Amino acid sequence: MPAPQSLTDLMLYFAPMSQIPQLIYLGRVRIHRSRANLIQTLHTVEAFEQLGVRTTLYLPPWRRNFDATQWIHAMGIDRPLDVRPSQLLHPRWHFWPFVLRHRRRLREADQVYTRVPEISLALASADIPHHLEVHETDPIITRRQMDRLVQYHQQGLLRCIVTTTRVDADVLIHAGAHPDRTLVGPNGVDVEAFSDVSPFDPHALDRPRIVYIGKVTRNRGLPIFHALARTGRYDITLVGDQEDHAPAAVHLVPFVPHREVPQWYGRADLALMPYQPDLYHAKSICPIKLFEAMAAGRPIIVSNLKPIAEFVEHEKTALLVEPTDAQAWIDAVERLRTDRDLAVTLARNAKVQSAQHSWLNRAKRIAEKIGLLPLNT
């Protein structure tokens, strides 16, 4: 066990192992790839550990010369995590060998948790109770997994389903999932990581610095940035891997480690997220970057998609804009340039609300729901 770093750690350090909740988390994301699901998984596991839940995270193996510890730190994780590679979690094996090999340990754990439907099905088929986190229901329906997952949920082998949006929770409940064992737990943000971000300055909106962080693609709004760039009135920076051609009038910054995200929002005057309806996960989108921009205390302009409207309120914590209407995005930026009071209100309200979306709060709600912590502790 790592040396104590906090009061919680100190209590765990001297507590008998039998009194410490034990969670096994099974994933399939490759740790050497920087994806939102890796960021979400690592921060969730770290938050479980902060709550006093001893968590073992199993993932597919990484390259032999890859420094996993350093990369996890670059993802913004400050605590040492128990991350174990297993060749048996490679998708080519369909996860069955892992379940059979570790059946005894999985049964002895206080709780087993995964965000992979295929792993959930393998666990249930082996009569191992567990919990499933669902980020998209469309693929579950397309792969014809919904009926089996709901059946296992009704039987109690799949004990609790956690979704990141109300939209997906409603789809599952409509399919037969038990409402009392379905929890909406949106993605989160490391609020403390944004504590040193400089306050929003409305005077900078004369020529605002617009920042977008994420993959640079057409279905994430590249045509919107083309239209904004053509006005010549804004300083636009796109941070992330460029998969489609970006306009020459914007600043392009290659992928940056997740730990550096706060400083990029600190350089922004406005945060734009023009996700398009044809984005593959638009029906279930719960972008971590949205909560991070909120924690940075920046005015946000974001696509008016149904799941996003669950987390921000138009003209109170963000401006919601028709995704495909380029002129509407220009009008929204111009509105904040001229209505500085509204810009200040959006930034202030977003920052206040971001505290509700901390990874720690998210993990606490999940831990209480699945029985790792008493309710209302």
C-alpha positions, -999 to +999 in steps of 0.1 A: +000+000+000+014+035-009+025+057+020-004+078+035-010+111+017-042+123+035-064+116+065-083+090+044-050+073+034-039+073+070-071+055+081-067+030+053-031+024+062-039+012+097-073-004+089-075-042+086-078-052+050-111-069+057-126-035+065-115-018+033-139-020+004-124-039-025-134-030-061-122-047-093-126-024-124-123-041-158-116-020-189-105-025-225-090+009-233-053+008-243-035+029-218-010+042-243-038+058-263-051+092-252-089+089-254-117+103-234-126+069-220-091+065-207-092+099-190-126+091-175-116+056-163-084+068-146-100+097-129-129+076-117-105+050-102-085+077-086-117+092-070-127+057-057-093+055-041-097+090-025-130+077-010-112+048+006-122+021-019-092+000-027-095-004-065-076-027-089-079-016-125-073-043-151-065-032-187-052-047-219-013-048-220+007-019-232+039-018-252+069-032-234+089+001-235+059+022-225+062+041-192+026+036-179+033+055-146+046+086-164+017+085-189-009+082-161+006+112-144+004+131-178-033+123-178-037+144-146-036+116-120-017+124-089-022+093-068-005+059-074-030+035-089-031-002-090-032-008-127-026-043-140-021-053-176-037-086-188-033-100-222-066-118-217-084-085-218-074-080-254-107-077-274-096-105-298-103-130-270-138-117-263-129-114-226-140-149-217-105-162-209-100-134-184-133-141-166-125-178-164-089-173-153-099-148-125-133-162-116-124-168-080-110-133-074-139-117-092-163-136-069-144-126-038-143-089-046-168-067-028-178-053-062-169-057-098-173-028-122-169-023-160-178+001-187-176-025-214-209-042-224-190-073-238-172-077-205-206-074-187-221-101-208-191-124-201-193-118-164-230-124-163-227-156-183-202-168-157-227-159-129-205-132-115-225-102-101-212-068-113-221-033-124-220-017-158-213+019-168-230+027-202-217+056-223-237+049-255-269+029-260-269+030-298-240+005-302-256-018-276-288-018-297-269-022-330-249-052-317-281-067-304-269-067-268-297-048-252-321-077-245-294-098-228-281-070-207-316-060-196-324-097-188-293-100-167-302-067-150-337-080-142-322-112-128-298-092-106-265-105-120-261-070-136-268-052-104-266-015-112-263+004-145-247+038-145-252+060-175-236+094-182-268+110-195-305+109-187-311+102-224-294+068-222-309+060-188-344+065-203-335+042-233-324+015-209-355+019-186-378+018-216-361-014-227-368-030-193-340-019-170-350-014-133-352+024-126-342+019-089-309+003-101-302+028-128-281+058-119-273+089-140-236+097-133-223+123-158-186+126-166-166+149-143-137+173-139-107+177-116-119+210-101-087+215-082-066+214-114-083+246-125-078+265-092-049+285-106-066+295-139-067+332-142-102+348-138-122+356-169-115+391-182-145+406-201-123+434-215-105+408-236-136+403-257-127+432-280-108+405-299-116+373-281-093+343-280-115+314-289-102+279-278-114+245-288-098+214-273-104+179-289-100+162-322-101+186-351-128+171-374-157+181-395-183+165-373-168+183-343-175+216-359-146+224-383-169+242-408-181+265-379-145+274-372-140+281-410-169+305-408-156+322-377-121+325-391-134+342-423-147+371-402-112+381-392-125+393-358-113+365-336-081+348-324-089+310-328-069+282-314-077+245-321-059+221-297-058+184-307-051+159-334-060+173-368-080+147-388-096+171-413-081+202-429-083+233-408-084+269-420-051+287-423-064+316-403-065+296-370-037+285-347-033+247-347-017+230-316-011+193-317-024+170-290-014+180-255-014+158-224-046+161-204-027+176-175-020+207-197-057+213-205-063+239-177-035+261-190-051+261-224-085+271-211-066+297-191-055+313-224-091+314-236-117+342-235-144+320-249-147+282-251-165+268-282-178+233-287-196+230-320-203+193-319-224+182-349-255+160-350-238+134-372-210+129-346-211+092-339-220+097-302-240+129-305-271+112-290-252+103-259-225+129-257-213+139-222-180+158-230-154+161-203-142+192-220-175+209-212-171+204-175-134+215-178-144+248-195-169+253-167-143+247-141-120+272-158-147+299-155-150+307-192-181+317-211-192+286-231-209+284-265-219+248-272-241+228-295-278+225-285-279+187-285-303+170-261-277+153-238-257+185-235-288+205-225-289+182-194-258+199-180-260+235-190-288+260-192-291+285-220-282+320-210-274+309-174-243+287-177-238+287-215-252+297-248-268+268-266-266+271-304-280+253-334-251+230-343-251+234-381-260+271-384-226+289-389-242+324-387-258+315-353-223+307-339-210+340-352-240+358-337-234+341-303-198+352-302-209+387-312-235+387-285-210+380-258-186+406-272-213+433-269-231+420-237-201+418-213-225+414-183-239+382-199-204+369-205-195+375-169-227+358-157-221+327-178-185+324-167-194+328-130-223+305-130-205+278-150-176+278-125-199+275-095-218+246-111-186+228-120-181+219-084-212+196-086-194+176-114-161+168-096-148+133-102-150+128-064-187+137-062-193+114-091-174+085-076-192+090-042-226+087-058-216+056-077-199+040-046-231+047-025-253+033-052-234+000-057-229-005-019-193+003-014-201+033+009-231+039+032-256+063+018-252+100+027-217+096+043 
